[in-house]
Amino acid sequence: MTDSTPTSAADREIVSSRVFDAPRERLLKAWRDPAQLAAWWGPKGFTNTFHEFDLRPGGVWRFVMHGPDGVDYPNESVFLEVVEPERIVFQHVSGPRFQMTVTFTEEAGGTRLEWRMLFESAAECDKVRAVCVEANEQNFDRLQAQLAKLAP
């Protein structure tokens, strides 16, 4: 028997946000440039090998995240929307499947970066929530370090 109880988007979503002490353009550059993105993407200790990065609607982002434990994690996403300087939306088509909406909002003295990961089901979201919340914070830490390198 299946549960037909409707779930809200909140039950299927992981939201991570941080205000960075950097102009929006610097954050966008860290996303646009595959070499910079590869340098900070992923949790602490991970490295990346990018195979394809085509930041435009319909463009593909294929890469392998190399874990500090030696495990490789193949990833593939398709960009759905690229509206600079406000947002980037992509569908993560390799497991786990989710849609990521990245927004860049100017705030006094910096830029708020928000990630909204919307999963197909609450159950799928629950499977990864504990790992993703901490991993996203580590990802933001790595981006902060990358932005410091780009500071004028």
ABEGO torsion letter per residue (X at the ends): XBBABBBBAAAABBBBBBBBBBBAAAAAAAAABAAAAAAABEBBGBBBBBABBBBBBGBBBBBBBBBAAGBBBBBBBBBABBBOAABBBBBBABOBBBBBBBBBBBBBGBBBBBBBBBBABAAAAAAAAAAAAAAAAAAAAAAAAAAAAABX
